[in-house]
């Protein structure tokens, strides 16, 4: 059937151009300003700026000066820097958008391959592609420079999926196999979230015997997966832990129940992305339970009805496989929109197959209408990524999570609004009593408020539980200002006696300790003793200096707000 009695290829080209134009229009505000927020962007970009060789890159990794090493993503940042050195353009968000358009292109091709009657369902295919492309749940991956790793990993994985499905009818399966292996390697070393993708290849190959050369491909992918898994386990279990002081890397105490809730939230967000957030979602939200119930009902319905049979099952597996690594052991990130980038493609493909088999006359029209609603919502949502403050203010207003509270409270402290900040910090204490940011923020509110007297500051800091090194540092300085040598030394000893506590609470920087020794110890005439303690102490925390270096050596200027990213 020819669409609207127009040549099919012309309509196809028009729809490709229309989709690209809508995405370009949506993200244009970010393309023109290319804002670099302090929400991880600075840290990631700072580590790879001014690199001129692989040797320099390797030395920085071993020295702990690059945060969250992902070689392919880091290379993409370096290419952006090189482009900016030759051309007067801001390319970070442009690169993200081009990757997103590429992902949508391959998704369209995948749907073409799994549809046996291509022309009969082209409008339905395109409606699902538009729904995927315009959904707000994927906006943070494109609008957030630090989301580059998710875009790259998804881009290579989707491309590899397309080549794999093409092997069914390809006259040169070996050539496709080589391409798939290379793309999978690039995906794993962009971001390891898709490391279980070979299981999708295995499941699909099991049901579809027409895919040739599948055994050799599966063996090759399995070997790469094992190597990639070993490298990531080693890195995240050793060097990354030392660099970041284990930031957010703790096992959940809630067990499989919390993992199931997280999967429910991912399912809910894929279908109803109205509550998309630029930060992690809260584990106590009602949407988690609703999503879990809907997910179970959906899976049971698909199983009972056998809708689409094997292929639907394969793409449902595609949805769950990338989410297993991030839900098996919940970290400080309970549920993040960026983790859905590749996973949701599987669920959308499964829904396409279900709609196609249902043969409902108006399926495409309804999906297009839904995509239009999401596009409208997304136009306003994209604007929040213009600044760090707007990101977290929006997140707090939409769904008050510990992370959003922490960042909004920190912003209020910097603005000198200590009373408002204290209200939020108190809310954080109730919501998550063991939050690692709480001691630092509460000490900020007390210590930095000029209206609070020193005696009251000391009493307030003493009441903070649990204590963190930054609290002891401020108590030491306050006691030193009052000439209380015993109080000063007691708090210095508490810092130096617990290097592991120092590492876990990495707000206290090495240069702050040095300043404490030089000023406080000299003033209290215990310089030699402090110096000896520090030398022993510094051997344990030698890696804990990455944040200040990255901030100090990498400054960004924004046309709209040149002071926003200044290091404090």
For each residue, the residues with C-beta under 8 A, 3 or more apart:
1: 119 120
2: 5 6 7 8 119
3: 6 8 11 122 123
4: 11
5: 2
6: 2 3 10 11
7: 2 10 11
8: 2 3 11 12 119 122
9: 12 13
10: 6 7 13 14
11: 3 4 6 7 8 14 15 122
12: 8 9 15 16 122
13: 9 10 16 17
14: 10 11 17 18
15: 11 12 18 19 126
16: 12 13 19 20 105 108
17: 13 14 20 21
18: 14 15 21 22
19: 15 16 22 23 101 104 129 130 133
20: 16 17 23 24 101
21: 17 18 24 25
22: 18 19 25 26 133 134 375
23: 19 20 26 27 97 100 101 104 133 134
24: 20 21 27 28 31 97
25: 21 22 28
26: 22 23 134 375 378 379 382
27: 23 24 30 31 93 97 142 143 382
28: 24 25 31 32
29: 32 33 382 383 386
30: 27 33 34 35 93 143 382 385 386
31: 24 27 28 34 90 93 94 97
32: 28 29 90
33: 29 30 90 386 558 559 560
34: 30 31 90 91 92 93 94
35: 30 385 386 387 558 560
36: 41 42 45 92 145 556 558 565
37: 40 41 42 144 145 385 387 388 391 565
38: 41 42 388 564 565
39: 144 146 278 388 391 392 407
40: 37 43 44 67 144 146
41: 36 37 38 44 45 144 145 146
42: 36 37 38 45 46 550 551 554 556 565
43: 40 46 47 67 547 550 551
44: 40 41 47 48 67 68 73 77 145 146
45: 36 41 42 48 49 77 92 145 554
46: 42 43 49 550 551 553 554
47: 43 44 60 65 66 67 74 550
48: 44 45 51 57 60 66 74 77 78 81
49: 45 46 81 553 554
50: 81
51: 48 56 57 60 78
52: 56
53: 56 57
54: 57 58
55: 58 59
56: 51 52 53 59 60
57: 48 51 53 54 60 61 66 74
58: 54 55 61 62
59: 55 56 62 63
60: 47 48 51 56 57 63 65 66
61: 57 58 64 65 66 69 239
62: 58 59 239
63: 59 60
64: 61 239 242 243 543 545 546
65: 47 60 61 546 549 550
66: 47 48 57 60 61 69 74
67: 40 43 44 47 243 244 546 550
68: 44 149 240
69: 61 66 74 235 239 240
70: 73 74 149 189 190 191
71: 74 75 189
72: 75 76 152 186 189 190
73: 44 70 76 77 148 149 152 190 191
74: 47 48 57 66 69 70 71 77 78
75: 71 72 78 79
76: 72 73 79 80 95 148 152
77: 44 45 48 73 74 80 81 92 148
78: 48 51 74 75 81 82
79: 75 76 82 83 95
80: 76 77 83 84 91 92 95
81: 48 49 50 77 78 84 85
82: 78 79 85 86
83: 79 80 86 87 89 91
84: 80 81 87 89 90 91
85: 81 82
86: 82 83
87: 83 84
88:
89: 83 84 94
90: 31 32 33 34 84 93 94
91: 34 80 83 84 94 95
92: 34 36 45 77 80 95 96 145 148
93: 27 30 31 34 90 96 97 142 143 145
94: 31 34 89 90 91 97 98
95: 76 79 80 91 92 98 99 148
96: 92 93 99 100 141 142 143 145 147 148 151
97: 23 24 27 31 93 94 100 101 142
98: 94 95 101 102
99: 95 96 102 103 148 151 152 155
100: 23 96 97 103 104 133 138 141 142 151
101: 19 20 23 97 98 104 105
102: 98 99 105 106 155 159
103: 99 100 106 107 151 154 155 158 341 345
104: 19 23 100 101 107 108 129 132 133
105: 16 101 102 108 109
106: 102 103 109 110 155 158 159 161 162
107: 103 104 110 111 129 132 158 345 348 349
108: 16 104 105 111 112 125 126 129
109: 105 106 112 113 162
110: 106 107 113 114 158 161 162 165 345 349
111: 107 108 114 115 125 128 129 349 352
112: 108 109 115 118 125
113: 109 110 162 165 166 168
114: 110 111 165 311 315 349 352 353
115: 111 112 118 121 125 352 356
116:
117: 120 121
118: 112 115 121 122 125
119: 1 2 8 122
120: 1 117
121: 115 117 118 124 125 356
122: 3 8 11 12 118 119 125 126
123: 3 126 127 364 368
124: 121 127 128 352 355 356 363 364 367
125: 108 111 112 115 118 121 122 128 129 352
126: 15 108 122 123 129 130 364
127: 123 124 130 131 363 364 365 367 368 371
128: 111 124 125 131 132 348 349 351 352 355 367
129: 19 104 107 108 111 125 126 132 133
130: 19 126 127 133 134 367 368 371
131: 127 128 134 135 348 367 370 371 374
132: 104 107 128 129 135 138 344 345 348
133: 19 22 23 100 104 129 130 138
134: 22 23 26 130 131 371 374 375 378
135: 131 132 138 139 273 344 371 374 378
136: 139 273 274 276 374 377 378 381
137: 269 270 273 276 337 340 344
138: 100 132 133 135 141 142 337 340 341 344
139: 135 136 142 143 276 337 378 381 382 385
140: 143 144 147 276 277 278 337 338 385
141: 96 100 138 144 147 150 151 154 337 338 341
142: 27 93 96 97 100 138 139 147 151
143: 27 30 93 96 139 140 147 278 382 385
144: 37 39 40 41 140 141 147 278 338 385
145: 36 37 41 44 45 92 93 96 148
146: 39 40 41 44 149
147: 96 140 141 142 143 144 150 151 338
148: 73 76 77 92 95 96 99 145 151 152
149: 68 70 73 146 152 153 190 191
150: 141 147 153 154 191 193 338 339 341 342
151: 96 99 100 103 141 142 147 148 154 155 341
152: 72 73 76 99 148 149 155 156 186 187 190 191
153: 149 150 156 157 187 188 190 191 192 193 194 342
154: 103 141 150 151 157 158 187 194 341 342 345
155: 99 102 103 106 151 152 158 159 187
156: 152 153 159 160 183 184 186 187 190
157: 153 154 160 161 183 184 187 194 197 342
158: 103 106 107 110 154 155 161 162 342 345
159: 102 106 155 156 162 163 183
160: 156 157 163 164 179 180 183 184 187 197
161: 106 110 157 158 164 165 197 200 318
162: 106 109 110 113 158 159 165 166
163: 159 160 166 167 176 179 180 183
164: 160 161 167 176 180 201 204 211 217
165: 110 113 114 161 162 168 204
166: 113 162 163 169 170 176
167: 163 164 170 173 176 177 211 212 213 214 217
168: 113 165 208 210 211
169: 166
170: 166 167 173 175 176
171:
172: 175 176
173: 167 170 176 177 211 212 213
174: 177 178 213
175: 170 172 178 179
176: 163 164 166 167 170 172 173 179 180
177: 167 173 174 180 181 213 216 217 220
178: 174 175 181 182
179: 160 163 175 176 182 183
180: 160 163 164 176 177 183 184 217 221
181: 177 178 184 185 217 220 221 224
182: 178 179 185 186
183: 156 157 159 160 163 179 180 186 187
184: 156 157 160 180 181 187 188 197 198 221 224
185: 181 182 188 189 224 228
186: 72 152 156 182 183 189 190
187: 152 153 154 155 156 157 160 183 184 190 191 194 197
188: 153 184 185 192 194 195 224 225 228
189: 70 71 72 185 186 192 228
190: 70 72 73 149 152 153 156 186 187
191: 70 73 149 150 152 153 187 194
192: 153 188 189 195 228 229 232 325
193: 150 153 322 325 326 339 342
194: 153 154 157 187 188 191 197 321 322 342
195: 188 192 225 228 229 232 325
196: 199 200 225 321 322 324 325
197: 157 160 161 184 187 194 200 201 221 321 322
198: 184 201 202 218 221 222 224 225
199: 196 202 203 317 321
200: 161 196 197 203 204 314 317 318 321 346
201: 164 197 198 204 205 214 217 218 221
202: 198 199 205 206 218
203: 199 200 206 207 313 314 317
204: 164 165 200 201 207 208 211 311 314
205: 201 202 208 209 211 214 218
206: 202 203
207: 203 204 310 311 313 314
208: 168 204 205 211 310
209: 205
210: 168
211: 164 167 168 173 204 205 208 214
212: 167 173
213: 167 173 174 177 216 217
214: 167 201 205 211 217 218
215: 218 219
216: 177 213 219 220
217: 164 167 177 180 181 201 213 214 220 221
218: 198 201 202 205 214 215 221 222
219: 215 216 222 223
220: 177 181 216 217 223 224
221: 180 181 184 197 198 201 217 218 224 225
222: 198 218 219 225 226
223: 219 220 226 227
224: 181 184 185 188 198 220 221 227 228
225: 188 195 196 198 221 222 228 229
226: 222 223 229 230
227: 223 224 230 231
228: 185 188 189 192 195 224 225 231 232
229: 192 195 225 226 232 233
230: 226 227 233 234
231: 227 228 234 235
232: 192 195 228 229 235 236
233: 229 230 236 237
234: 230 231 237 238
235: 69 231 232 238 239 240
236: 232 233 240 241 249
237: 233 234 240 241
238: 234 235 241 242
239: 61 62 64 69 235 242 243 543
240: 68 69 235 236 237 243 244 249
241: 236 237 238 244 245 246 249
242: 64 238 239 245 503 543 544
243: 64 67 239 240 543 544 546
244: 67 240 241 247 248 249 506 546
245: 241 242 503 504 505 506 544
246: 241 249 250 503 504
247: 244 332 436 506
248: 244 331 332 333
249: 236 240 241 244 246 331 332
250: 246 331 332
251: 329 330
252: 255 258 259 329 330 331
253:
254: 257 258 283 330
255: 252 258 259
256: 259 260
257: 254 260 261
258: 252 254 255 261 262 283 330 334
259: 252 255 256 262 263 327 328 330
260: 256 257 263 264 292
261: 257 258 264 265 283 288 289 292
262: 258 259 265 266 283 288 323 326 327 330 334 335
263: 259 260 266 267 291 292 295 320 323 327
264: 260 261 267 268 288 289 290 291 292 293 294 295
265: 261 262 268 269 281 285 287 288 291 292 334 335
266: 262 263 269 270 291 323 327 335 339 340 343
267: 263 264 270 271 291 292 294 295 298 347
268: 264 265 271 272 287 288 290 291 294 295
269: 137 265 266 272 273 275 276 281 287 291 335 337 340
270: 137 266 267 273 319 340 343 344 347 348
271: 267 268 294 347
272: 268 269 275
273: 135 136 137 269 270 276 374
274: 136 377
275: 269 272 281 287 398 399
276: 136 137 139 140 269 273 337 381
277: 140 280 281 337 395 398 399 401 404
278: 39 140 143 144 337 384 385 391 392 394 395
279: 336 391 392 395 401 403 404 407
280: 277 332 333 334 335 336 401 403
281: 265 269 275 277 285 287 288 334 335 336 399 401
282: 285 334 399 400 401 402
283: 254 258 261 262 288 330 334 335
284: 288
285: 265 281 282 288 399
286: 289 290
287: 265 268 269 275 281 290 291
288: 261 262 264 265 268 281 283 284 285 291 292 335
289: 261 264 286 292 293
290: 264 268 286 287 293 294
291: 263 264 265 266 267 268 269 287 288 294 295
292: 260 261 263 264 265 267 288 289 295 296
293: 264 289 290 296 297
294: 264 267 268 271 290 291 297 298
295: 263 264 267 268 291 292 298 299
296: 292 293 299 300
297: 293 294 300 301
298: 267 294 295 301 302
299: 295 296 302 303 316
300: 296 297 303 304
301: 297 298 304 305 307
302: 298 299 305 306 307 308 312 313 316 350 354
303: 299 300 306
304: 300 301
305: 301 302
306: 302 303 309
307: 301 302 312 353 354 357 358
308: 302 311 312 313 350 353 354 356 357
309: 306 312 313
310: 207 208 313 314
311: 114 204 207 308 314 315 353
312: 302 307 308 309 315 316 350 353 354
313: 203 207 302 308 309 310 316 317
314: 200 203 204 207 310 311 317 318
315: 114 311 312 318 319 346 347 349 350 353
316: 299 302 312 313 319 320 346 347 350
317: 199 200 203 313 314 320 321 346
318: 161 200 314 315 321 343 345 346 349
319: 270 315 316 322 323 343 344 345 346 347 350
320: 263 316 317 323 324 343 346
321: 194 196 197 199 200 317 318 324 343 346
322: 193 194 196 197 319 325 326 339 342 343
323: 262 263 266 319 320 326 327 339 340 343
324: 196 320 321 327 328
325: 192 193 195 196 322 328
326: 193 262 322 323 333 336 339
327: 259 262 263 266 323 324 330
328: 259 324 325
329: 251 252
330: 251 252 254 258 259 262 283 327 333 334
331: 248 249 250 252
332: 247 248 249 250 280 403
333: 248 280 326 330 336
334: 258 262 265 280 281 282 283 330
335: 262 265 266 269 280 281 283 288 339
336: 279 280 281 326 333 339 340
337: 137 138 139 140 141 269 276 277 278 340
338: 140 141 144 147 150 341
339: 150 193 266 322 323 326 335 336 343
340: 137 138 266 269 270 323 336 337 343 344
341: 103 138 141 150 151 154 338 344 345
342: 150 153 154 157 158 193 194 322 345 346
343: 266 270 318 319 320 321 322 323 339 340 346 347
344: 132 135 137 138 270 319 340 341 347 348
345: 103 107 110 132 154 158 318 319 341 342 348 349
346: 200 315 316 317 318 319 320 321 342 343 349 350
347: 267 270 271 315 316 319 343 344 350 351
348: 107 128 131 132 270 344 345 351 352
349: 107 110 111 114 128 315 318 345 346 352 353
350: 302 308 312 315 316 319 346 347 353 354
351: 128 347 348 354 355
352: 111 114 115 124 125 128 348 349 355 356
353: 114 307 308 311 312 315 349 350 356 357
354: 302 307 308 312 350 351 357 358
355: 124 128 351 352 358 360 363 367
356: 115 121 124 308 352 353 359 363
357: 307 308 353 354
358: 307 354 355 363
359: 356
360: 355 363
361:
362: 365 366
363: 124 127 355 356 358 360 366 367
364: 123 124 126 127 367 368
365: 127 362 368 369
366: 362 363 369 370
367: 124 127 128 130 131 355 363 364 370 371
368: 123 127 130 364 365 371 372
369: 365 366 372 373
370: 131 366 367 373 374
371: 127 130 131 134 135 367 368 374 375
372: 368 369 375 376
373: 369 370 376 377
374: 131 134 135 136 273 370 371 377 378
375: 22 26 134 371 372 378 379
376: 372 373 379 380
377: 136 274 373 374 380 381
378: 26 134 135 136 139 374 375 381 382
379: 26 375 376 382 383
380: 376 377 383
381: 136 139 276 377 378 384
382: 26 27 29 30 139 143 378 379 385
383: 29 379 380 386 390
384: 278 381 390 391 393 394
385: 30 35 37 139 140 143 144 278 382 390 391
386: 29 30 33 35 383 390 560
387: 35 37 390 391 560 561 564
388: 37 38 39 391 392 407 411 564 565
389: 392 393 411 564
390: 383 384 385 386 387 393 394
391: 37 39 278 279 384 385 387 388 394 395 407
392: 39 278 279 388 389 395 396 404 407 408 411
393: 384 389 390 396 397 408 411
394: 278 384 390 391 397 398
395: 277 278 279 391 392 398 399 401 403 404 407
396: 392 393 400 401 404 405 407 408
397: 393 394
398: 275 277 394 395
399: 275 277 281 282 285 395 404
400: 282 396 404 405 427 431
401: 277 279 280 281 282 395 396 404 405
402: 282 405 406 428 431 432 435 437
403: 279 280 332 395 406 407
404: 277 279 392 395 396 399 400 401 407 408
405: 396 400 401 402 408 409 424 425 427 428 431
406: 402 403 409 410 428 435 437 441
407: 39 279 388 391 392 395 396 403 404 410 411
408: 392 393 396 404 405 411 412 424
409: 405 406 412 413 421 424 425 428 441 445
410: 406 407 413 414 421 441 444
411: 388 389 392 393 407 408 414 415
412: 408 409 415 417 418 420 421 424
413: 409 410 416 417 418 421 441 444 445 448
414: 410 411 568
415: 411 412
416: 413
417: 412 413 420 421
418: 412 413 421 422 445 448 449 451
419: 422 423
420: 412 417 423 424
421: 409 410 412 413 417 418 424 425 441 444 445
422: 418 419 425 426 442 445
423: 419 420 426 427
424: 405 408 409 412 420 421 427 428
425: 405 409 421 422 428 429 438 441 442 445
426: 422 423 429 430
427: 400 405 423 424 430 431
428: 402 405 406 409 424 425 431 432 435 437 438 441
429: 425 426 432 433 435 438 442
430: 426 427 433
431: 400 402 405 427 428 435
432: 402 428 429 435 438
433: 429 430 438
434: 438 466
435: 402 406 428 429 431 432 438
436: 247 439 468 504 505
437: 402 406 428 440 441
438: 425 428 429 432 433 434 435 441 442
439: 436 442 443 464 466 467 468 470 471 505
440: 437 443 444 468 470 471 505 507
441: 406 409 410 413 421 425 428 437 438 444 445
442: 422 425 429 438 439 445 446 464
443: 439 440 446 447 461 464 468 470 471 474
444: 410 413 421 440 441 447 448
445: 409 413 418 421 422 425 441 442 448 449
446: 442 443 449 452 457 460 461 464
447: 443 444 457 461 474 478
448: 413 418 444 445
449: 418 445 446 452 457
450:
451: 418
452: 446 449 456 457 460
453: 456 457
454: 457 458 478 481 482
455: 458 459
456: 452 453 459 460
457: 446 447 449 452 453 454 460 461 474 478
458: 454 455 461 462 475 478 479
459: 455 456 462 463
460: 446 452 456 457 463 464
461: 443 446 447 457 458 464 471 474 475 478
462: 458 459 475
463: 459 460
464: 439 442 443 446 460 461 467 468 471
465:
466: 434 439
467: 439 464 471 472 494
468: 436 439 440 443 464 471 472 501 505 507 508
469: 472 473 495 498 501 502 505 507 508
470: 439 440 443 473 474 505 507 508
471: 439 440 443 461 464 467 468 474 475
472: 467 468 469 475 476 491 492 494 495
473: 469 470 476 477 491 495 508 512 513 516
474: 443 447 457 461 470 471 477 478
475: 458 461 462 471 472 478 479 487 491
476: 472 473 479 480 487 488 491 492 495 516 520
477: 473 474 480 481 516 520
478: 447 454 457 458 461 474 475 481 482
479: 458 475 476 482 484 485 486 487 488 490 491
480: 476 477 483 484 485 488 519 520 523 524
481: 454 477 478
482: 454 478 479 487
483: 480
484: 479 480 487 488
485: 479 480 488 489 524 525 526
486: 479 489 490
487: 475 476 479 482 484 490 491
488: 476 479 480 484 485 491 492 520 524
489: 485 486 492 493 524 526
490: 479 486 487 493 494
491: 472 473 475 476 479 487 488 494 495
492: 472 476 488 489 495 496 516 520 521 530 533
493: 489 490 496 497 533
494: 467 472 490 491 497 498
495: 469 472 473 476 491 492 498 502 508 513 537
496: 492 493 499 533 534 536 537
497: 493 494
498: 469 494 495 501 502
499: 496 502 503 537 540 541
500: 503 504 540
501: 468 469 498 504 505
502: 469 495 498 499 505 506 508 537 540 541 544
503: 242 245 246 499 500 506 540 541 544
504: 245 246 436 500 501
505: 245 436 439 440 468 469 470 501 502 508
506: 244 245 247 502 503 509 544 547
507: 440 468 469 470
508: 468 469 470 473 495 502 505 512 513
509: 506 512 513 544 545 547 548
510: 513 514 538 541 544 545 548
511: 514 515 545 548
512: 473 508 509 515 516
513: 473 495 508 509 510 516 517 534 537
514: 510 511 517 518 534
515: 511 512 518 519
516: 473 476 477 492 512 513 519 520 521 530
517: 513 514 520 521 527 530 531 534
518: 514 515 521 522
519: 480 515 516 522 523
520: 476 477 480 488 492 516 517 523 524 530
521: 492 516 517 518 524 525 526 527 529 530 531
522: 518 519 525 527
523: 480 519 520
524: 480 485 488 489 520 521
525: 485 521 522
526: 485 489 521 529 530
527: 517 521 522 530 531
528: 531 532
529: 521 526 532 533
530: 492 516 517 520 521 526 527 533 534
531: 517 521 527 528 534 535
532: 528 529 535 536
533: 492 493 496 529 530 536 537
534: 496 513 514 517 530 531 537 538
535: 531 532 538 539
536: 496 532 533 539 540
537: 495 496 499 502 513 533 534 540 541
538: 510 534 535 541 542
539: 535 536 542
540: 499 500 502 503 536 537
541: 499 502 503 510 537 538 544
542: 538 539 545
543: 64 239 242 243 546
544: 242 243 245 502 503 506 509 510 541
545: 64 509 510 511 542 548 549
546: 64 65 67 243 244 543 549 550
547: 43 506 509 550 551
548: 509 510 511 545 551 552 567
549: 65 545 546 552 553
550: 42 43 46 47 65 67 546 547 553 554
551: 42 43 46 547 548 554 567
552: 548 549 567
553: 46 49 549 550
554: 42 45 46 49 550 551
555: 565 566 567
556: 36 42 565
557: 562
558: 33 35 36 561 562 564 565
559: 33 562
560: 33 35 386 387
561: 387 558 564
562: 557 558 559
563: 566
564: 38 387 388 389 558 561
565: 36 37 38 42 388 555 556 558
566: 555 563
567: 548 551 552 555
568: 414
